[in-house]
Amino acid sequence: MTTTDAPDSQADPAGTPSAARPVIVGVDDSAGSEAAVRWAAREAALLGVALHVVRAYTWALQYPWASPTDRHIEANLQRVSEKITRHAMDQARTCAPDLEIRHTVVEAQAPNYLEQLADSAAMIVVGSHHLGLLGRATLGSVSAAVAARASCPVIVVCGPAGANAELPKVVVGLDPIHGAQEVLSFAFEYAARHDLPLQPVMCWHPDGLARAQWRAQPRPPERAYLWLSQALAGWQERYPTVSADAVIELDHPVAALVSASTAQDLLIVGRHGNRAHFGSFLGSVSQGVLHHASCPVAVVPIDTAD
């Protein structure tokens, strides 16, 4: 069953709903979900688009011992899901009172349903449970699955953005193998929208011999600096208000990006491939940073068809 919250939606000044792609936030009853709602509401308000609150539940998975005739179980889950969704909408309004808000409650697998909505979304926002070491090492969560498959950018709110007093930046990881244009486009637009500096990070991981203690600290090859300069060419001219201080880190991408993003506003990484099977991303950089980052993470799909 699906319900759309038409009465609570706000119309634009012309009296018609916004036609722009909404920010979609998937919700449950966790603290991570509440953080995701607040993040999504503020971002939707800045973008000037609607917020679509989505709650998907699957009673057959939660109650495998129940028979199809036990409809009271589904009715109870429907009521709980409606309550969760209303609470999320109330939270969103405290962050952005004039925001256009829609909502959907549906019986479906959450990752699959959110993936279906991705083609018509500006971005999808989900929370992260980060339940200690076990939670960080388990890749079966909704957030990890959606980030691995969605066709639009997915923001996983792994932790709070850096406080203003800490002068936070937007950190973006660049990958010379799979390209950087989609990632840089998202990064510069976000940094400009939030009036924040940008720190592009390229990771060069030398082999074990080069890193041996008896040898001098290796330097990245000149081609690394050349690629970084070429990748950023034109973006500063297009976004003159965004300062970008690029660095090359001599470390594994996951370790370097997680370290660089501590107390920052947002960490942005690319995800190569289009709607790949979840298992193919086990061990990837995007999945790695999702487990260990302490700030919100944006995973941007990169088109590698060419």
MOLINHU-V628619 format. One record per pair of residues at least 6 apart in sequence whose C-alpha atoms are under 7 Angstrom apart, sorted by the first residue. I is the first residue (numbers start at 1). J is the second residue. D is the distance in whole Angstrom. If there is no record, write none. Layout:
I/J/D + I/J/D
This chain:
1/105/7 + 1/106/5 + 1/107/6 + 2/104/6 + 2/105/5 + 2/106/5 + 3/104/5 + 3/105/6 + 4/102/6 + 4/103/5 + 4/104/5 + 5/102/5 + 5/103/5 + 6/102/7 + 8/101/7 + 9/100/5 + 9/101/5 + 9/102/6 + 10/99/7 + 10/100/4 + 10/101/7 + 11/17/5 + 11/100/7 + 12/18/6 + 18/49/7 + 18/50/7 + 20/49/6 + 21/49/7 + 21/120/6 + 21/121/5 + 21/122/5 + 22/49/5 + 22/50/5 + 22/51/6 + 22/52/6 + 22/121/5 + 22/122/6 + 23/40/7 + 23/44/6 + 23/50/6 + 23/51/5 + 23/52/6 + 23/121/6 + 23/122/5 + 23/123/5 + 23/124/6 + 24/51/6 + 24/52/5 + 24/53/6 + 24/121/7 + 24/123/6 + 24/124/5 + 24/125/6 + 25/37/6 + 25/40/6 + 25/52/6 + 25/53/5 + 25/54/6 + 25/124/6 + 25/125/5 + 25/126/6 + 26/53/6 + 26/54/5 + 26/55/6 + 26/125/6 + 26/126/5 + 27/33/5 + 27/54/6 + 27/55/5 + 28/55/7 + 28/84/6 + 29/84/6 + 32/127/4 + 32/128/5 + 32/129/6 + 33/126/7 + 33/127/5 + 34/88/7 + 35/127/7 + 35/157/7 + 36/125/6 + 36/126/6 + 36/127/5 + 36/157/6 + 37/88/6 + 37/92/6 + 38/91/7 + 38/92/6 + 38/95/6 + 40/125/6 + 41/51/6 + 41/92/5 + 41/95/6 + 41/96/6 + 42/95/6 + 42/96/6 + 44/50/6 + 44/51/6 + 45/96/6 + 45/99/6 + 50/99/7 + 50/100/5 + 50/101/6 + 51/100/6 + 51/101/5 + 51/102/6 + 52/101/6 + 52/102/5 + 52/103/5 + 53/85/7 + 53/102/6 + 53/103/5 + 53/104/6 + 54/103/6 + 54/104/5 + 54/105/6 + 55/81/6 + 55/85/6 + 55/104/6 + 55/105/5 + 55/106/6 + 56/105/6 + 56/106/5 + 56/107/6 + 56/108/5 + 56/109/6 + 56/110/5 + 57/106/7 + 57/107/5 + 57/108/6 + 57/109/6 + 57/110/7 + 58/107/5 + 58/108/5 + 58/109/6 + 59/74/6 + 81/105/7 + 82/105/7 + 93/99/7 + 110/142/7 + 111/142/6 + 111/145/6 + 111/146/5 + 115/146/6 + 115/149/7 + 115/150/5 + 118/150/6 + 118/151/6 + 118/152/6 + 119/151/6 + 119/152/7 + 121/152/7 + 122/152/7 + 123/152/6 + 123/153/5 + 123/154/6 + 124/153/7 + 124/154/5 + 124/155/6 + 125/154/6 + 125/155/5 + 125/156/6 + 126/143/6 + 126/155/6 + 126/156/5 + 126/157/6 + 127/143/7 + 127/156/6 + 127/157/5 + 127/158/7 + 128/143/6 + 128/156/6 + 128/157/6 + 128/158/5 + 129/135/7 + 130/136/5 + 136/291/5 + 136/292/7 + 137/291/7 + 143/156/6 + 144/287/7 + 145/278/6 + 147/154/6 + 147/299/6 + 148/278/6 + 148/281/7 + 149/275/4 + 149/276/6 + 149/277/7 + 149/278/7 + 150/275/6 + 151/274/7 + 151/275/6 + 151/301/6 + 152/300/7 + 152/301/7 + 153/298/7 + 153/299/6 + 153/300/4 + 153/301/6 + 154/298/6 + 154/299/5 + 154/300/7 + 155/296/7 + 155/297/5 + 155/298/4 + 155/299/6 + 156/296/6 + 156/297/5 + 156/298/6 + 157/295/7 + 157/296/4 + 157/297/6 + 158/293/6 + 158/294/6 + 158/295/5 + 158/296/5 + 158/297/7 + 159/294/5 + 159/295/4 + 159/296/6 + 160/295/5 + 160/296/7 + 161/263/7 + 161/264/6 + 161/265/4 + 161/266/7 + 161/295/5 + 161/296/6 + 162/168/5 + 162/263/4 + 162/264/5 + 162/265/5 + 168/263/7 + 168/264/4 + 168/265/5 + 169/196/6 + 169/197/5 + 169/198/6 + 169/199/7 + 169/264/5 + 169/265/6 + 170/191/6 + 170/196/7 + 170/197/6 + 170/198/5 + 170/199/6 + 170/264/6 + 170/265/6 + 170/266/5 + 170/267/6 + 171/198/6 + 171/199/5 + 171/200/6 + 171/261/6 + 171/266/6 + 171/267/5 + 171/268/6 + 172/187/7 + 172/199/6 + 172/200/5 + 172/201/6 + 172/267/6 + 172/268/5 + 172/269/6 + 173/200/6 + 173/201/5 + 173/202/6 + 173/257/7 + 173/268/6 + 173/269/5 + 174/180/6 + 174/200/7 + 174/201/6 + 174/202/5 + 175/202/7 + 178/272/7 + 178/304/7 + 180/231/7 + 182/302/6 + 183/269/7 + 183/270/6 + 183/300/6 + 187/268/7 + 188/239/7 + 191/197/6 + 191/198/6 + 191/242/7 + 192/241/7 + 192/242/6 + 196/242/7 + 197/242/6 + 197/243/5 + 197/244/6 + 198/242/7 + 198/243/6 + 198/244/5 + 198/245/7 + 199/244/6 + 199/245/5 + 199/246/5 + 200/244/7 + 200/245/7 + 200/246/5 + 200/247/6 + 201/246/6 + 201/247/5 + 201/248/6 + 201/249/7 + 202/247/6 + 202/248/5 + 202/249/6 + 203/248/6 + 203/249/5 + 203/250/6 + 203/251/6 + 203/252/7 + 203/253/5 + 204/220/7 + 204/248/7 + 204/249/6 + 204/250/5 + 204/251/6 + 205/250/5 + 205/251/5 + 205/252/6 + 210/218/6 + 211/217/7 + 211/218/7 + 236/242/7 + 249/256/7 + 253/285/7 + 254/285/6 + 254/288/6 + 254/289/6 + 258/289/6 + 258/292/7 + 258/293/5 + 261/267/6 + 261/295/7 + 262/294/6 + 262/295/7 + 263/295/7 + 264/295/7 + 265/295/7 + 266/295/6 + 266/296/5 + 266/297/6 + 267/296/6 + 267/297/5 + 267/298/6 + 268/297/6 + 268/298/5 + 268/299/6 + 269/286/6 + 269/298/6 + 269/299/5 + 269/300/6 + 270/286/7 + 270/299/6 + 270/300/5 + 270/301/6 + 270/302/6 + 271/286/6 + 271/299/6 + 271/300/6 + 271/301/5 + 271/302/6 + 272/301/6 + 272/302/5 + 272/303/7 + 272/304/6 + 273/302/6 + 273/303/6 + 273/304/6 + 274/303/7 + 281/287/7 + 286/299/7 + 290/297/7
